[in-house]
Amino acid sequence: MSKTINIVFDPTKSEAPLYAKYQNEILPQPAFVTLNLETGEVDADYNGEIGNAVPMNVWHGVVRRYNISNNLSSDQVANVLEEIKPLLERVLDGGSVEWDGSNWVGELTEDAEQAEQEIEGESLGYDIEGHVIDDLASWLSDAGTDGWMPDERQDVNEFIKIIKDQIEADGWVTASDIGDVLTEMWAEHLYSGEFVQSNVAQYLQTDGRCSDSAWVDELAAYARGENPGDD
């Protein structure tokens, strides 16, 4: 029975499906396209392992991996997969899984190897501007205070929604939760000794992330509309 390519990548699962940056890591995780020689399934994901560890089916070539840019939006990933689908079909057509005496391993015909080399020679998203904002705090800061601090009379939740809607309207997606990043920026503003307006202070109190900091009393004063620096 002939095998056919089956793209199982789900573009609705995540707006930034290939981006992940683990705590204490300098760089985000690498991402890849996968082709399963047994099933014909094609997917894209980031490497969940730190370091060079790979699953056995990848080690033995049953599942093929091809590097792809990790800052692509879900739509951009789907487009890349469609663009290389003819090459993936050639790899699958010339691919087989054989027993080598100790393991099931992936084998490729000469044409399949050539197609794989062509895939590896493709940019796979590296030549286009990815739509993922990987450092949202810096991105918001570049717009000035108005980009991350609500007006003192503005509902904070509404402000978060406005920022989210604006990012989406401009065609960007973010790998971070916008509300969480904004809240952390406001907390850092407090910790730096800067004035915090009452609506933001009240939001921080409700959020609770500053409750174990040395700024609890100051935060309470700001929430009441007072400036503790005036004492």
KAWO-V807478 format. One record per helix or strand. SS is the DSSP state (H for helix, E for strand). FROM is the first residue (numbers start at 1). LEN is the number of residues. Records with the same first field share a line. If there is no record, write none. Layout:
SS->FROM-LEN, FROM-LEN
This chain:
E->6-2, 31-6, 41-6, 63-6, 95-5, 104-5, 132-2, 173-2
H->56-4, 74-10, 85-9, 110-12, 136-6, 145-3, 156-14, 178-14, 198-10, 216-8, 228-3
